[in-house]
């Protein structure tokens, strides 16, 4: 039996990714007296009969990039000895030169847990080694935000999916570095119910990936709450899902990996991939929420939301609370006048007492689920009945699930909610 230090591989954009077996000792991996690292790479390519003509080899361990080896232009060699299809095409002997960047030290094995390779398939994007650990900057100070941003500052076309590392600044003070796809599993699980149709989960994965990539390109800090996107760790998902953990985790991970490398663009640029829970039957034009008109964030119909459990809500707000929130004296004689509604049916202008507000401002100040609401003034409180949940711009998550249940694919869902966009595959 041939023994290798690599347990799996994948080829993306003519780059060979070698997954280092997590059971090997990293120290000896780099400084083995019996066999050099370069020789290990060459032997693995030869023994596994890998059809690879590129020059870049990236070494990965549980989602962490250990380093890169660049190869000579093999096509120019006239020695033929590498397997391709059913014959040997060129000789890898003496054609490689290493430029290894050791980004980790021997202590890395102390913070890595076992990796599940039971479903790993060679050259398969659907089943790659899953990282069950989190690696923090505290453990490895060399993984700084600057390095991550520098790596991801290249153009989208040049970026290779497996290279992208996401730094998450958690509210509890932890700083995590995860591969993009591992991060997206925690985001999709936190942002959308796992019981949703798989096509809706795929749509959420593509939107979350697009949103994340644009954040990284802009240099913005990524958190684990609603200021960017909610993220939950593996342990948090186990507590949230209980006995359904294995079923839901597998479902969401497949949805994420089946869309790996896909982004939403408009005129060749990443979109502002905003989304919300539930529309009021129509999505909102971005100009009514943020004041800027965006060509792909226009009002579209979303009738699937009206039957969802989150479509309608109602709260009572006391006169005293309204007075405090609005900075006015509110009582039973105070008038509330809806001045106008926009094309989506949401309130665009409202007057409460002598205070005139936009519907979005009223929603945020009072704490309503939507800016589409009706009002009933009671003896000591006001009842607000809302339709929809969230700002209403972009993809409606419950609408996406309704579309998926009606037979629409995730591409059709995305192109419905984001006008004129392209689903771009950068695998």
Helices and strands as residue ranges (DSSP letters): E 6-12, E 15-20, H 26-30, H 37-47, E 56-61, E 64-70, G 74-76, E 83-84, E 87-88, G 106-110, E 135-136, H 145-152, G 161-163, E 165-169, E 175-179, H 180-191, H 198-218, E 222-223, H 234-241, G 242-244, H 245-257, E 262-266, E 269-270, E 275-276, H 286-290, G 303-307, E 312-318, H 319-326, E 336-341, E 347-352, E 355-358, H 359-366, E 373-377, E 381-387, E 395-396, H 397-405, H 410-417, E 422-425
